Amino acid sequence: MSSVKVGFALCGSFCTFEKAITQMERLAEKDFRLIPIMSYNAFSTSTRFGKAEDIRKRIEEICGRSIISSISEAEPLGPKGMTDIMVVAPCTGNTAAKLANAVTDTPVTMAVKSHLRQSKPVLLSIATNDALGASAQNIGKLLNTRHFYFVPFSQDDPVRKPNSLVADFDLLIPAMELALSEKQLQPVIC
């Protein structure tokens, strides 16, 4: 697996950044070649979960390369065959909606679109407070779209956030390994 090139894209579910970056570290330890990509908001927004500059620095140290943070930087990924799989972790409801409806207006959505030109797998690690509400139709659409795979997910707080779903980030690597063989890790809903 050390020759596998992984595009690792982060969107603005800041509360799951630590889980996503931990998986990025595990992939790096296994010698996967990582290409970091961040949405505009993920790249530039400081929150109570960390300062944007510190998060970017950590990601670049893990990956050993600069973060792709613009649409123009993301566009060549597919045509140049730079990735074998695209991981979007975390994948927000906003990004899932854009992917389900072919909207390409961020570095992450362009990276996925460009990557899909080669008919290669995309692994989504859902983290959204409205997955069982307004985002449900988009997640359903992606579940039925070729080349899209999911890290298994569940409700993270059914009492206080009944529409929220979050992927089990500890299953990211096994889900990725299966997605590379065009298989979905089961069960999808934990």
N, C-alpha and C positions, 0 to 999 in steps of 0.2 A: 504493500500500500504506500510505501514511501515515495513512489513516483506519482501518486495521485495529486493533481492540482485542484485545490479547493478555494473557490471564491467564497469568502465568509463576510456576509453583509449584515450590518446592524441597523435597525430602525429604532424609533424613539420610545420603546417601552423601557424607560430608564431603570425601573425597579428590577428588571431581569438582566441588566447588563452584567452584573457579577457572575451570574450563572452562565451566560453566554461566553464571557471571556474565560471562565474556567474551562469550558469545553474547547475553546480556541487553544488554550495552553496544553490541554491533553492531546489535541491533534498535533501540535508542534512537537510535543515529546515523542510522538509516534512517527515523526519525520514526514508528516504530510506537508506539502508545499502550499502555504497559505497566502492568499491575496486578499487583504482587508479592504472592505468597501463600507462606506457609511452614508446614510441619508443626510440631507442638509441639516435637519434638526439634531440627529444623533451626533453629527460631527461638531456642531457649534453650540449646543445648549448645555450649560452647567445647571445641575439640579441638586437636590438634597442627597442624591445618590453618588455625586462626584462632580468634580470640575472637568469640563470638556477637555481642556488641555492635558490634564493628568490621564484621562481615559485614552485619549489619542496616543499619548507617549507610550503607555503600557501596551496598547495594541500593536504599535509599530515595533516595539522591542520584541514582542512575542513572534510577530510575523517576519521580522527582519526586512521590512520594506515599508514604503510610504503608503498611507491610506488613499484609496481612490475616493475622491470626494466631489467629483463633478461628472456631469453627463458625458462630456467630451472624453474624459479619462476612462469611463466605463464602456463606451461604445466599441472599442477594438477587442474586448475580451472574447467575443464569439468568433469574429472573422479571423483572429490570430490564433484561435485554439488555445487560449491561455488557461482555461478551466475544464476540468473533467466533471465537476459537480458544483452547483451553486447552492450554498446554505444561506438561508435568511433567518437569522437568530439574534434577537427576537424579530418576529414578523408581526407587525401591528395590524389591527383591523383596517386601518387606512391603506397600508401597503397591500394587504390581501385584496381589498376592493380594487385598487389600481391594477394589480396583476390579473384579477378575474375579468376586468373590463378593458384590458389592453391600453391602459394609461401609462405613458412613459414620461414622467416629469421629474424624476429624482435620479441620483446616481444608482440607487438600489434597483429601481424598476428598469432602468436602462441596462444595468448589468445582467439582470434576469432575461430581459428581451434579447440582448445580444448573445448570451449563453444559449438560449433556446434555439437560435438559428442553426445550431449544430445538433439539435434533437438530443440534448443531454439532460440528465436529471436535475431537478430543482427540489431541495428539501426545505420545507417551511416549518419553523418552530414558533407556533402561534402564541401570542401573548396579547390579549385584548379584553377589555372590560365589557365589550358588547358582542362577544362571539355568539351568544345565544339570543341576541336581539337583532339589531340592524345589520351586523356583519355576518349573520348565519347564512344568508343566501350566497354571499361571496365565497365563504369557506366551502359551502356545499358545491358550488360551481368548480372550485379548484380541486376538490376531492374527486371530481369526475373529469378532470382535464389531464390528458396525456402528459407525461414527463414531470408532473407535480406529485411530490410525496410529502408526508407529514411526520414529524416527531410526535409520537403519541401524546395526547393531551387530556386534561380533566378540568373540572371546576376547581378553582383554587380557594374559593370562599363562598359556598353556596348560600349561606345565610345572609351575609352582608353585601355580597356582590353576585347575585344569582345568575347574571348573564355572562360572567367572566370565565374565560378558559385560558389556561397556561399549559404549555408543553412541559413534559418531564425532561428537562435539559440533560439529565443523566442518561437518557436514551438516545441522545443526538448521534453519538458515534455508531452504535448498532443500526440505527435508522439510516444513517448515511451509507454504511457499508452495504445494506440491502438495496437502497435506492440506486447505488452504482450498478446493481444487477437488475434494475427495473422491477424491484419488489418493494411492497409496503410492509413495514414492521407492523405486526398485529399484536394485540388489538390496538386500533387507532385511538379509541376512547378508553382511557384507563379507569 
